[in-house]
């Protein structure tokens, strides 16, 4: 082989090694960038989920409070209606008891 051919092959090998090293460095940098972007996206998604979860929790608490107030109000109304009916029948029941005692 001529000296020129050997020099050419050696130069090509060095260039190939340099290209491989550059490609490896670039691949490592791309991987690191992708990992960083993935971590940032994951953290953003986690923060968004936490925010949405807090909002849902607040809404659920408000709804349960409203539902409890409505239920309490309904039960109090029903209690008052039952009490009125009982009071209306109280005089009739007392009169019936007195009548039975007197008639016996």
C-alpha positions as CSV (number, residue, x, y, z in Angstrom):
1,X,0.0,0.0,0.0
2,X,1.3,3.4,-0.8
3,X,1.9,6.0,1.9
4,X,-0.7,8.2,0.4
5,X,-3.3,5.3,0.7
6,X,-2.3,4.6,4.3
7,X,-2.6,8.3,5.2
8,X,-6.0,8.4,3.5
9,X,-7.2,5.3,5.3
10,X,-5.8,6.6,8.7
11,X,-7.5,10.0,8.1
12,X,-10.8,8.3,7.2
13,X,-10.6,6.1,10.4
14,X,-9.9,9.2,12.5
15,X,-12.8,11.1,10.9
16,X,-15.1,8.1,11.4
17,X,-14.0,7.9,15.1
18,X,-14.6,11.6,15.5
19,X,-18.0,11.3,13.9
20,X,-18.9,8.3,16.1
21,X,-17.8,10.3,19.2
22,X,-19.7,13.3,18.1
23,X,-22.8,11.2,17.4
24,X,-22.5,9.6,20.9
25,X,-22.1,13.0,22.5
26,X,-25.1,14.3,20.6
27,X,-27.1,11.2,21.5
28,X,-26.3,11.6,25.2
29,X,-27.3,15.2,25.1
30,X,-30.6,14.4,23.3
31,X,-31.3,11.7,25.9
32,X,-30.5,14.1,28.8
33,X,-32.7,16.8,27.1
34,X,-35.6,14.3,26.6
35,X,-35.3,13.1,30.3
36,X,-35.4,16.7,31.5
37,X,-38.4,17.5,29.3
38,X,-40.1,14.4,30.4
39,X,-39.5,15.2,34.1
40,X,-40.8,18.8,33.5
41,X,-43.9,17.5,31.7
42,X,-44.5,15.0,34.5
43,X,-44.1,17.7,37.2
44,X,-46.5,20.0,35.3
45,X,-49.0,17.2,34.9
46,X,-48.7,16.4,38.6
47,X,-49.2,20.1,39.6
48,X,-52.2,20.3,37.3
49,X,-53.7,17.2,38.7
50,X,-53.1,18.4,42.3
51,X,-54.8,21.7,41.4
52,X,-57.8,20.0,39.8
53,X,-58.0,17.6,42.7
54,X,-58.1,20.5,45.2
55,X,-60.8,22.2,43.1
56,X,-62.9,19.0,43.0
57,X,-62.4,18.6,46.8
58,X,-63.6,22.2,47.4
59,X,-66.6,21.7,45.1
60,X,-67.4,18.4,46.8
61,X,-67.3,20.0,50.2
62,X,-69.5,22.9,49.1
63,X,-72.0,20.4,47.6
64,X,-72.1,18.2,50.6
65,X,-72.6,21.3,52.9
66,X,-75.4,22.5,50.7
67,X,-77.0,19.0,50.5
68,X,-76.7,18.7,54.3
69,X,-78.4,22.1,54.8
70,X,-81.2,21.2,52.4
71,X,-81.7,17.9,54.1
72,X,-81.8,19.6,57.5
73,X,-84.3,22.1,56.3
74,X,-86.5,19.4,54.8
75,X,-86.3,17.3,58.0
76,X,-87.2,20.3,60.1
77,X,-90.2,21.1,57.9
78,X,-91.3,17.5,58.1
79,X,-90.9,17.5,61.8
80,X,-93.0,20.7,62.1
81,X,-95.7,19.2,59.9
82,X,-95.8,16.0,62.0
83,X,-95.9,18.1,65.2
84,X,-98.8,20.2,63.9
85,X,-100.7,17.0,62.9
86,X,-100.0,15.5,66.3
87,X,-101.1,18.7,68.1
88,X,-104.3,18.8,66.0
89,X,-105.1,15.2,67.1
90,X,-104.1,15.8,70.7
91,X,-107.3,17.5,71.7
92,X,-109.4,14.9,69.9
93,X,-107.4,12.1,71.7
94,X,-107.8,13.8,75.1
95,X,-111.5,14.2,74.5
96,X,-111.8,10.5,73.5
97,X,-109.9,9.4,76.6
98,X,-112.1,11.6,78.9
99,X,-115.2,10.3,77.2
100,X,-114.2,6.7,77.7
101,X,-113.4,7.3,81.3
102,X,-116.6,9.1,82.0
103,X,-118.7,6.5,80.1
104,X,-117.2,3.6,81.9
